[in-house]
Amino acid sequence: MNTVQKLIQDVAIARTSYLDNISGLTEIQAGWKPDPDSWTIVEITEHLFWAEQGGILGMWKTLHAVRNGSMVRTYDSIHKDMPIEQVVDLTWQPKEKVPAVAAPRLGGTLSFWRSSLSSLQEVLSAFGEDLQDDERRLQAHPHPISGPLDFQQRIEFLRFHLNRHNGQVSDLLTKMPH
């Protein structure tokens, strides 16, 4: 297994953990919020879908722009070769404002967003088949908060992001009335 395949597998593990955590919830439970400023589990799941879909699309567009010469293959960044956790520690505030493109906005059911989020693993795996291991440290599209990242960091971010929100869901589940 090469590094790209391992990165994709790590995202699959994080996705499965998240989806397992929200399985079995009723739509009423998934729509519960402890306070007006919190997101519901439906909103978190919708957010994860939009963020990941945009991230995969951006990576694929950038990869082909690099390959066809319309984008540079290398870049300088103070975050070069850092693991994504370190980049997030350096660039994020304690409670970040979600970029509009990744904000929950359509509503709907947990069953729809759960299925939609699950379907992105197939898309990510196809991207992973396209991305060559020697391309993973080339510049990808910038993250709206963290700035310039390479393909490895962008894929690591997908894992990190799923795990981060899985923790938030676990916290919501402990606060949820029974």
N, CA and C of each residue as an Amber inpcrd file, in Angstrom:
protein
   534
   0.8480000  -1.1780000   0.0000000   0.0000000   0.0000000   0.0000000
   0.8920000   1.2390000   0.0000000   0.6710000   2.1450000  -0.9540000
   1.4590000   3.3710000  -0.9740000   0.8490000   4.4110000  -0.0270000
   1.5050000   5.5430000   0.0920000   1.0660000   6.5690000   1.0410000
  -0.3060000   7.1170000   0.6920000  -0.5780000   7.3610000  -0.5880000
  -1.8920000   7.8740000  -0.9790000  -2.9880000   6.8910000  -0.5710000
  -2.7840000   5.6320000  -0.8420000  -3.7840000   4.6230000  -0.4620000
  -3.9960000   4.5930000   1.0460000  -2.9270000   4.7440000   1.8090000
  -3.0190000   4.7620000   3.2780000  -3.8110000   5.9880000   3.7480000
  -3.5580000   7.1230000   3.1360000  -4.2960000   8.3400000   3.4910000
  -5.7910000   8.1690000   3.2220000  -6.1150000   7.5890000   2.0690000
  -7.5210000   7.3580000   1.7010000  -8.1560000   6.3630000   2.6790000
  -7.4150000   5.3390000   3.0420000  -7.9080000   4.3470000   4.0130000
  -8.1760000   5.0050000   5.3700000  -7.3060000   5.9180000   5.7770000
  -7.4980000   6.6210000   7.0500000  -8.7930000   7.4440000   7.0400000
  -9.1020000   8.0550000   5.8910000 -10.3580000   8.7970000   5.7720000
 -11.5330000   7.8250000   5.8570000 -11.4150000   6.6800000   5.1930000
 -12.4940000   5.6760000   5.2260000 -12.7630000   5.2190000   6.6630000
 -11.7230000   5.0310000   7.4330000 -11.8780000   4.6150000   8.8360000
 -12.5800000   5.7110000   9.6390000 -12.1710000   6.9610000   9.4390000
 -12.8050000   8.0830000  10.1430000 -14.2670000   8.2210000   9.7190000
 -14.5410000   8.0430000   8.4300000 -15.9190000   8.1450000   7.9250000
 -16.7900000   7.0420000   8.5440000 -16.2860000   5.8250000   8.5520000
 -17.0350000   4.7150000   9.1240000 -17.3260000   4.9610000  10.6020000
 -16.3470000   5.4630000  11.3190000 -16.5330000   5.7560000  12.7400000
 -17.6260000   6.8130000  12.9310000 -17.5800000   7.8610000  12.1180000
 -18.6000000   8.9130000  12.2050000 -19.9810000   8.3470000  11.8890000
 -20.0810000   7.6340000  10.7810000 -21.3740000   7.0930000  10.3640000
 -21.9080000   6.0800000  11.3690000 -21.0370000   5.2740000  11.9510000
 -21.4530000   4.3410000  12.9980000 -21.9850000   5.0910000  14.2210000
 -21.3410000   6.2120000  14.5330000 -21.7410000   6.9980000  15.6990000
 -23.1500000   7.5680000  15.5420000 -23.5440000   7.8860000  14.3120000
 -24.8670000   8.4870000  14.1010000 -25.9140000   7.4660000  13.6370000
 -25.5070000   6.2300000  13.4480000 -26.4770000   5.2250000  13.0060000
 -27.4380000   4.9260000  14.1510000 -28.6400000   4.6290000  13.8040000
 -29.6290000   4.2820000  14.8190000 -30.3220000   5.4680000  15.4540000
 -29.9000000   6.6820000  15.1170000 -30.5820000   7.8550000  15.6730000
 -31.9010000   8.0650000  14.9500000 -32.8890000   8.5160000  15.6750000
 -34.1380000   8.9170000  15.0250000 -33.9410000  10.3040000  14.4300000
 -34.8300000  10.6800000  13.5410000 -34.7480000  12.0230000  12.9580000
 -34.9540000  13.0930000  14.0370000 -35.7570000  12.7890000  15.0280000
 -35.9710000  13.7390000  16.1340000 -34.6760000  13.9190000  16.9200000
 -34.0060000  12.8160000  17.2410000 -32.7240000  12.9120000  17.9420000
 -31.7060000  13.6780000  17.1090000 -31.6610000  13.4000000  15.8230000
 -30.6830000  14.0400000  14.9400000 -30.9430000  15.5330000  14.7760000
 -32.1680000  15.9640000  15.0610000 -32.5140000  17.3830000  14.9490000
 -32.4510000  18.1320000  16.2660000 -32.0310000  17.4500000  17.3410000
 -31.9770000  18.0790000  18.6630000 -30.7280000  18.9460000  18.8010000
 -30.8910000  20.0700000  19.4750000 -29.7390000  20.9190000  19.8080000
 -29.8720000  21.4010000  21.2410000 -28.7550000  21.3890000  21.9690000
 -28.8070000  21.7650000  23.3840000 -28.9950000  23.2610000  23.6050000
 -28.6370000  24.0690000  22.6070000 -28.7770000  25.5130000  22.7230000
 -28.8420000  26.1060000  21.3170000 -29.3110000  27.3490000  21.2050000
 -29.4960000  27.9440000  19.8740000 -28.2100000  28.0870000  19.0450000
 -27.0680000  28.1480000  19.6990000 -25.8090000  28.3280000  18.9730000
 -25.1650000  27.0240000  18.5140000 -25.7130000  25.9060000  18.9160000
 -25.1600000  24.6030000  18.5350000 -25.7780000  24.1250000  17.2300000
 -25.0270000  23.3040000  16.5270000 -25.5740000  22.6260000  15.3540000
 -26.1880000  21.3090000  15.7850000 -27.1850000  20.8860000  15.0290000
 -27.7650000  19.5620000  15.2210000 -26.8590000  18.5370000  14.5290000
 -27.1100000  17.2850000  14.7830000 -26.3490000  16.2230000  14.1150000
 -26.6500000  16.2290000  12.6180000 -27.8740000  16.5760000  12.2370000
 -28.1920000  16.7130000  10.8070000 -27.3300000  17.8160000  10.1990000
 -27.2410000  18.9550000  10.8700000 -26.4510000  20.0750000  10.3440000
 -24.9650000  19.7280000  10.2750000 -24.4450000  19.0510000  11.2740000
 -23.0380000  18.6470000  11.2490000 -22.7840000  17.7160000  10.0650000
 -23.6880000  16.7850000   9.8450000 -23.5100000  15.8150000   8.7600000
 -23.6210000  16.4980000   7.4030000 -24.5640000  17.4280000   7.2570000
 -24.6660000  18.1970000   6.0080000 -23.3840000  19.0000000   5.7820000
 -22.8810000  19.6370000   6.8310000 -21.6270000  20.4050000   6.7330000
 -20.4730000  19.5170000   6.2810000 -20.3560000  18.3500000   6.8760000
 -19.2860000  17.4260000   6.4780000 -19.3900000  17.0790000   4.9960000
 -20.6020000  16.8520000   4.5070000 -20.7900000  16.5450000   3.0870000
 -20.2960000  17.6850000   2.2070000 -20.7710000  18.9050000   2.4720000
 -20.3930000  20.0450000   1.6190000 -18.8900000  20.3010000   1.6730000
 -18.3290000  20.2390000   2.8680000 -16.8880000  20.4910000   3.0150000
 -16.0760000  19.4530000   2.2570000 -16.4530000  18.2020000   2.3890000
 -15.6840000  17.1510000   1.7270000 -15.8970000  17.1520000   0.2200000
 -17.1260000  17.3310000  -0.2070000 -17.3790000  17.3670000  -1.6470000
 -16.5660000  18.4890000  -2.2980000 -16.5760000  19.6710000  -1.6880000
 -15.7950000  20.7910000  -2.2180000 -14.3040000  20.5180000  -2.1720000
 -13.8530000  19.8740000  -1.1030000 -12.4340000  19.5490000  -0.9860000
 -11.9680000  18.5710000  -2.0470000 -12.7540000  17.5360000  -2.2920000
 -12.3700000  16.5490000  -3.3170000 -12.4050000  17.1840000  -4.7020000
 -13.4540000  17.9370000  -4.9980000 -13.5420000  18.6050000  -6.2940000
 -12.3580000  19.5450000  -6.4940000 -12.0490000  20.3280000  -5.4740000
 -10.9190000  21.2580000  -5.5780000  -9.5970000  20.5420000  -5.7980000
  -9.3920000  19.4240000  -5.0950000  -8.1490000  18.6660000  -5.2900000
  -8.0680000  18.1190000  -6.7080000  -9.1490000  17.5720000  -7.2000000
  -9.1150000  16.9610000  -8.5320000  -8.8940000  18.0090000  -9.6080000
  -9.5830000  19.1450000  -9.4880000  -9.3740000  20.2380000 -10.4560000
  -7.9250000  20.7090000 -10.4230000  -7.3830000  20.8740000  -9.2330000
  -6.0100000  21.3510000  -9.0910000  -5.0140000  20.3360000  -9.6270000
  -5.2240000  19.0600000  -9.3350000  -4.3240000  18.0190000  -9.8270000
  -4.2150000  18.0770000 -11.3470000  -5.3300000  18.2150000 -12.0150000
  -5.2890000  18.2470000 -13.4760000  -4.7450000  19.5720000 -13.9990000
  -4.9480000  20.6560000 -13.2650000  -4.3310000  21.9320000 -13.6500000
  -2.8100000  21.8520000 -13.5320000  -2.3190000  21.1840000 -12.4990000
  -0.8770000  20.9920000 -12.3410000  -0.3480000  20.1330000 -13.4870000
  -1.0570000  19.0600000 -13.7770000  -0.6040000  18.1420000 -14.8360000
  -0.5890000  18.7960000 -16.2110000  -1.5590000  19.6730000 -16.4900000
  -1.5860000  20.2880000 -17.8210000  -0.7840000  21.5840000 -17.8970000
  -0.1060000  21.9250000 -16.8030000   0.8060000  23.0680000 -16.8070000
   0.1710000  24.4130000 -16.5420000  -1.1270000  24.4520000 -16.2270000
  -1.7570000  25.7470000 -15.9640000  -1.6450000  26.1710000 -14.4990000
  -0.9730000  25.3430000 -13.6970000  -0.7230000  25.6810000 -12.2960000
   0.6610000  25.1630000 -11.9260000   1.3470000  25.8840000 -11.0530000
   2.7070000  25.4880000 -10.6810000   2.7030000  24.1900000  -9.8880000
   3.7720000  23.4330000 -10.0180000   3.8760000  22.1350000  -9.3480000
   4.4400000  22.2420000  -7.9360000   5.1240000  23.2990000  -7.6150000
   5.7250000  23.4300000  -6.2910000   5.2920000  24.7480000  -5.6600000
   5.4990000  24.8600000  -4.3770000   5.1280000  26.0820000  -3.6800000
   5.9170000  26.1960000  -2.3920000   5.9470000  27.4040000  -1.8620000
   6.5640000  27.6450000  -0.5630000   5.4520000  27.9300000   0.4310000
   5.5390000  27.3180000   1.5640000   4.5610000  27.5330000   2.6220000
   5.2500000  27.2920000   3.9530000   4.8790000  28.0810000   4.9380000
   5.4340000  27.8470000   6.2730000   4.9190000  26.5330000   6.8480000
   3.8770000  25.9730000   6.2220000   3.2860000  24.7140000   6.6880000
   3.7550000  23.5080000   5.8820000   4.7350000  23.7240000   5.0330000
   5.1920000  22.6480000   4.1520000   5.6110000  21.4210000   4.9650000
   5.0920000  20.2710000   4.5670000   5.3960000  18.9590000   5.1540000
   4.8970000  18.7670000   6.5860000   4.1390000  19.7050000   7.1260000
   3.5890000  19.5450000   8.4740000   2.3730000  18.6220000   8.4360000
   2.1480000  17.8420000   9.4970000   0.8840000  17.1010000   9.5780000
  -0.2630000  18.0960000   9.7540000  -1.4400000  17.7150000   9.3060000
  -2.5670000  18.6470000   9.3150000  -2.9280000  19.1170000  10.7190000
  -2.7590000  18.2800000  11.7210000  -3.0700000  18.7010000  13.0900000
  -2.2290000  19.9010000  13.4960000  -0.9600000  19.9090000  13.0950000
  -0.0800000  21.0330000  13.4190000  -0.5010000  22.2820000  12.6520000
  -0.8850000  22.1190000  11.3910000  -1.3510000  23.2600000  10.5870000
  -2.5990000  23.8550000  11.2230000  -3.5400000  23.0180000  11.6190000
  -4.7740000  23.5120000  12.2430000  -4.4520000  24.2310000  13.5530000
  -3.5740000  23.6790000  14.3640000  -3.1820000  24.3300000  15.6220000
  -2.6270000  25.7300000  15.3720000  -1.9050000  25.8890000  14.2730000
  -1.2870000  27.1800000  13.9650000  -2.2270000  28.1710000  13.2870000
  -3.2890000  27.6850000  12.6700000  -4.0960000  28.5750000  11.8270000
  -5.5360000  28.7640000  12.2720000  -6.0390000  27.9220000  13.1340000
  -7.4470000  28.0170000  13.5130000  -7.6210000  28.6970000  14.8610000
  -8.7370000  29.4190000  14.9820000  -9.1670000  29.9690000  16.2570000
  -9.9390000  28.8680000  17.0030000 -10.1530000  29.0260000  18.3190000
 -10.8690000  27.9890000  19.0750000 -12.2470000  27.6380000  18.4920000
 -12.9910000  28.6230000  18.0260000 -14.2930000  28.3630000  17.4030000
 -14.3190000  29.1070000  16.0770000 -13.9960000  28.3950000  15.0180000
 -13.9360000  28.9970000  13.6930000 -15.3270000  29.1860000  13.1050000
 -15.4460000  30.2030000  12.2540000 -16.6800000  30.4260000  11.5050000
 -16.5870000  29.6000000  10.2270000 -17.5980000  28.8090000   9.9720000
 -17.5860000  27.9280000   8.8060000 -17.6480000  28.7520000   7.5160000
 -16.8110000  28.4270000   6.5350000 -16.9280000  29.0980000   5.2350000
 -18.3170000  28.8320000   4.6400000 -18.9010000  29.8290000   3.9840000
 -20.2650000  29.7290000   3.4580000 -20.4530000  28.5010000   2.5650000
 -19.4460000  28.1650000   1.7830000 -19.5570000  27.0410000   0.8540000
 -19.7380000  25.7000000   1.5830000 -19.3200000  25.6310000   2.8430000
 -19.4240000  24.3840000   3.6110000 -20.4920000  24.4520000   4.6960000
 -21.2400000  25.5440000   4.7370000 -22.2610000  25.7020000   5.7780000
 -23.4800000  24.8410000   5.4760000 -24.0950000  24.2850000   6.5270000
 -25.3600000  23.5890000   6.3010000 -26.4040000  24.6130000   5.8590000
 -27.1160000  24.2950000   4.7870000 -28.0310000  25.2930000   4.2470000
 -29.3250000  24.7250000   3.6730000 -29.3650000  23.4300000   3.4270000
 -30.5580000  22.8520000   2.8090000 -31.4750000  22.1580000   3.7980000
 -30.9320000  21.7550000   4.9340000 -31.7360000  21.0070000   5.8860000
 -32.0580000  19.6340000   5.3250000 -33.0660000  19.0250000   5.8730000
 -33.4540000  17.7040000   5.3960000 -33.2830000  16.6760000   6.4820000
 -33.1610000  15.4440000   6.0550000 -33.1380000  14.3420000   7.0050000
 -31.7190000  13.8250000   7.2150000 -31.5260000  13.2430000   8.3830000
 -30.2420000  12.6110000   8.6640000 -30.0020000  11.4720000   7.6880000
 -31.0390000  10.7300000   7.3650000 -30.8540000   9.5980000   6.4570000
 -30.3190000  10.0600000   5.0960000 -30.7810000  11.1960000   4.6000000
 -30.2720000  11.7180000   3.3250000 -28.8020000  12.1140000   3.4450000
 -28.4680000  12.9030000   4.4680000 -27.0990000  13.4040000   4.5930000
 -26.1280000  12.2940000   4.9680000 -26.5870000  11.3300000   5.7350000
 -25.7370000  10.1860000   6.0890000 -25.3760000   9.4080000   4.8180000
 -26.3680000   9.1490000   3.9890000 -26.1350000   8.4340000   2.7360000
 -25.2380000   9.2520000   1.7970000 -25.4820000  10.5500000   1.7370000
 -24.6790000  11.4190000   0.8730000 -23.2200000  11.4560000   1.3140000
 -23.0020000  11.5670000   2.6210000 -21.6360000  11.5700000   3.1410000
 -20.9590000  10.2310000   2.8840000 -21.6810000   9.1630000   3.0650000
 -21.1370000   7.8350000   2.8070000 -20.6950000   7.6860000   1.3500000
 -21.4750000   8.2350000   0.4320000 -21.1810000   8.0930000  -1.0020000
 -19.8810000   8.7700000  -1.4130000 -19.4190000   9.7230000  -0.6250000
 -18.1900000  10.4350000  -0.9880000 -16.9440000   9.5620000  -0.8700000
 -17.0300000   8.4530000  -0.1260000 -15.8480000   7.5860000  -0.0370000
 -15.4980000   7.0130000  -1.4040000 -16.4960000   6.6750000  -2.1900000
 -16.2490000   6.1640000  -3.5410000 -15.5850000   7.2290000  -4.4120000
 -16.0340000   8.4610000  -4.2940000 -15.4460000   9.5660000  -5.0580000
 -14.0060000   9.8030000  -4.6090000 -13.7800000   9.8190000  -3.2980000
 -12.4270000  10.0160000  -2.7770000 -11.5060000   8.8800000  -3.2100000
 -12.0010000   7.6660000  -3.1740000 -11.1800000   6.5240000  -3.6030000
 -10.7970000   6.6480000  -5.0750000 -11.7170000   7.1120000  -5.9000000
 -11.4040000   7.3220000  -7.3200000 -10.3450000   8.4120000  -7.4760000
 -10.4440000   9.4710000  -6.6940000  -9.4130000  10.5050000  -6.7220000
  -8.0670000   9.9060000  -6.3030000  -8.0860000   9.0760000  -5.2760000
  -6.8630000   8.4360000  -4.8010000  -6.2260000   7.5430000  -5.8530000
  -7.0370000   6.9530000  -6.7140000  -6.5000000   6.1510000  -7.8230000
  -5.8170000   7.0450000  -8.8500000  -6.3200000   8.2740000  -9.0020000
  -5.7660000   9.2120000  -9.9740000  -4.4890000   9.8750000  -9.4490000
  -4.4610000  10.2230000  -8.1750000  -3.3120000  10.9020000  -7.5750000
  -2.1430000   9.9300000  -7.4330000  -1.0230000  10.2700000  -8.0110000
   0.1720000   9.4360000  -7.9010000   0.9000000   9.7700000  -6.5980000
   1.5640000   8.7740000  -6.0360000   2.2480000   8.9730000  -4.7610000
   3.2700000  10.1070000  -4.8270000   3.9300000  10.2700000  -5.9740000
   4.9310000  11.3370000  -6.0900000   4.3060000  12.7190000  -6.3060000
   2.9830000  12.7990000  -6.3680000   2.2910000  14.0840000  -6.5200000
   1.6900000  14.5800000  -5.2040000   1.7320000  13.7610000  -4.1630000
   0.9980000  14.0860000  -2.9380000   1.5340000  15.3100000  -2.2080000
   2.7800000  15.6860000  -2.4390000   3.3360000  16.8670000  -1.7690000
   3.3530000  18.0950000  -2.6770000   2.6210000  18.0240000  -3.7990000
   2.4600000  19.1960000  -4.6540000   1.3440000  20.0670000  -4.0860000
   1.3790000  21.3380000  -4.4340000   0.3790000  22.2680000  -3.9200000
  -1.0120000  21.8980000  -4.4090000  -1.9350000  21.8050000  -3.4750000
  -3.3550000  21.6380000  -3.7850000  -4.0090000  23.0170000  -3.6800000
  -5.3050000  23.0700000  -3.8160000  -6.0050000  24.3450000  -3.6380000
  -5.9450000  24.7330000  -2.1590000  -5.9220000  26.0260000  -1.8680000
  -5.8070000  26.4560000  -0.4740000  -7.0630000  26.1370000   0.3280000
  -6.8720000  25.9170000   1.5980000  -7.9920000  25.7390000   2.5200000
  -8.4650000  27.1400000   2.9140000  -9.7820000  27.3610000   3.0560000
 -10.2710000  28.7150000   3.3480000  -9.7760000  29.2970000   4.6740000
  -9.3940000  28.4570000   5.6200000  -8.8870000  28.9500000   6.9020000
  -7.3810000  28.7500000   7.0070000  -6.8960000  27.5750000   6.6510000
  -5.4820000  27.2330000   6.8460000  -4.5590000  27.7100000   5.7400000
  -5.1120000  28.0890000   4.5960000  -4.2780000  28.5920000   3.5040000
  -3.6650000  27.4780000   2.6780000  -2.4570000  27.7190000   2.1270000
  -1.8360000  26.7610000   1.2090000  -1.5650000  25.4060000   1.8720000
  -1.9870000  24.3670000   1.1880000  -1.7680000  22.9940000   1.6400000
  -1.3770000  22.1470000   0.4400000  -0.7080000  21.0370000   0.7050000
  -0.4290000  20.1020000  -0.3820000  -1.5130000  19.0250000  -0.3910000
  -1.4640000  18.1320000  -1.3860000  -2.4960000  17.1080000  -1.5040000
  -2.5420000  16.1930000  -0.2720000  -1.4000000  15.8440000   0.2550000
  -1.3980000  15.0000000   1.4420000  -2.1120000  15.6990000   2.5880000
  -1.8030000  16.9610000   2.8110000  -2.4490000  17.7060000   3.8920000
  -3.9520000  17.8370000   3.6530000  -4.3540000  18.0300000   2.3950000
  -5.7900000  18.1350000   2.1010000  -6.5070000  16.8190000   2.4220000
  -5.8940000  15.6990000   2.0850000  -6.5170000  14.4010000   2.3990000
  -6.4870000  14.1660000   3.9090000  -5.3730000  14.5120000   4.5450000
  -5.3140000  14.3990000   6.0070000  -6.4130000  15.2460000   6.6520000
  -6.6930000  16.4080000   6.0430000  -7.7330000  17.2720000   6.5910000
  -9.0890000  16.5840000   6.5780000  -9.3900000  15.8140000   5.5440000
 -10.6720000  15.1080000   5.4880000 -10.8150000  14.1720000   6.6840000
  -9.7560000  13.4320000   6.9900000  -9.7580000  12.5410000   8.1620000
  -9.9180000  13.3460000   9.4470000  -9.0910000  14.3730000   9.5970000
  -9.1270000  15.2270000  10.7780000 -10.5270000  15.8070000  10.9900000
 -11.1180000  16.3060000   9.9240000 -12.4110000  16.9770000   9.9870000
 -13.5170000  16.0100000  10.4080000 -13.5230000  14.8180000   9.8270000
 -14.4960000  13.8000000  10.2360000 -14.3260000  13.4590000  11.7140000
 -13.0890000  13.2740000  12.1440000 -12.8330000  12.9390000  13.5510000
 -13.2250000  14.0830000  14.4800000 -12.9480000  15.3050000  14.0790000
 -13.2890000  16.4760000  14.8970000 -14.8000000  16.5330000  15.1350000
 -15.5550000  16.3800000  14.0480000 -17.0090000  16.4430000  14.1810000
 -17.5830000  15.1840000  14.8250000 -16.9050000  14.0770000  14.7090000
 -17.3330000  12.8710000  15.4140000 -17.2710000  13.1230000  16.9220000
 -16.2420000  13.8170000  17.3550000 -16.1400000  14.1900000  18.7650000
 -17.2750000  15.1080000  19.1900000 -17.6410000  16.0460000  18.3250000
 -18.7560000  16.9440000  18.6410000 -20.0730000  16.1710000  18.7400000
 -20.2540000  15.2120000  17.8210000 -21.4620000  14.3840000  17.8570000
 -21.4930000  13.5620000  19.1480000 -20.3690000  12.9800000  19.5180000
 -20.3140000  12.2080000  20.7650000 -20.6960000  13.0750000  21.9520000
 -20.2240000  14.3180000  21.9560000 -20.5690000  15.2530000  23.0240000
 -22.0750000  15.5430000  23.0210000 -22.6480000  15.7730000  21.8460000
 -24.0910000  16.0030000  21.7450000 -24.8760000  14.8000000  22.2630000
 -24.4100000  13.6130000  21.9140000 -25.1130000  12.3970000  22.3300000
 -25.1190000  12.2440000  23.8530000 -24.0600000  12.6970000  24.5150000
 -24.0300000  12.5970000  25.9850000 -24.9560000  13.6220000  26.6260000
 -25.2140000  14.7280000  25.9330000 -26.0940000  15.7810000  26.4700000
 -27.5630000  15.5520000  26.1220000 -27.8150000  14.6890000  25.1550000
 -29.1700000  14.4940000  24.6270000 -30.0590000  13.8680000  25.7020000
 -31.2590000  14.4420000  25.8770000 -32.1950000  13.8310000  26.8380000
 -32.6400000  12.4610000  26.3470000 -32.8410000  11.5620000  27.2820000
 -33.2420000  10.1970000  26.9040000 -34.6910000   9.9500000  27.1190000
